[in-house]
């Protein structure tokens, strides 16, 4: 006789078992436990700090100012 889908090994979790393990809540409330979140957070903070500390990324390498580009004459 073929096995039935109603056997205990095919039953879904639920009923009394579901009451033992309450849902963990939505992902956005528990994502701060993820390693990926903290790695992304560190890179974003580093990028923002770099942007602010370099005055809108306007710093030029070296101490000498750039010479202006001469205008084209007609």
C-alpha positions in Angstrom: 0.0 0.0 0.0 1.5 3.4 -0.9 2.3 5.8 1.9 -0.2 8.5 2.5 0.5 12.2 2.8 -1.3 12.2 6.1 1.3 10.2 7.9 3.1 11.9 10.7 6.4 12.2 8.8 4.8 14.4 6.2 2.8 16.7 8.5 3.7 20.3 8.6 4.9 22.0 11.8 2.1 23.7 13.5 -0.6 23.2 16.1 0.9 22.8 19.6 4.4 22.8 18.2 3.9 26.3 16.8 3.0 27.6 20.2 6.3 26.5 21.6 8.2 28.8 19.1 6.6 32.2 18.7 7.5 34.1 15.5 10.7 36.1 15.6 9.1 39.2 14.1 9.8 40.9 10.8 13.3 40.8 9.4 13.8 44.5 9.5 13.5 44.4 13.3 16.1 41.7 13.7 18.5 42.4 10.8 21.0 44.1 13.1 22.0 40.6 14.2 23.4 39.9 10.8 27.1 40.1 10.0 26.3 41.5 6.5 24.4 44.4 8.1 27.4 45.4 10.2 29.9 45.1 7.4 27.7 47.3 5.2 27.2 49.8 8.1 31.0 50.1 8.6 31.6 50.8 4.8 28.8 53.3 4.7 30.0 55.2 7.7 33.6 55.2 6.3 32.3 56.7 3.0 30.2 59.4 4.8 33.1 60.3 7.1 35.5 60.5 4.2 33.1 62.7 2.2 32.6 65.1 5.1 36.2 65.3 6.2 37.5 66.0 2.7 35.1 68.9 2.2 33.0 67.3 -0.5 35.9 65.3 -1.9 37.5 68.7 -2.9 41.0 68.1 -1.5 43.7 67.8 -4.1 46.9 65.8 -3.6 50.0 67.8 -3.0 50.4 71.4 -1.7 50.7 73.3 -5.0 47.5 74.7 -6.4 46.5 73.7 -9.9 47.2 76.1 -12.7 44.1 77.3 -14.4 43.4 76.0 -17.9 43.9 78.8 -20.5 40.8 79.8 -22.4 40.7 79.2 -26.1 41.3 82.3 -28.2 39.2 82.9 -31.3 
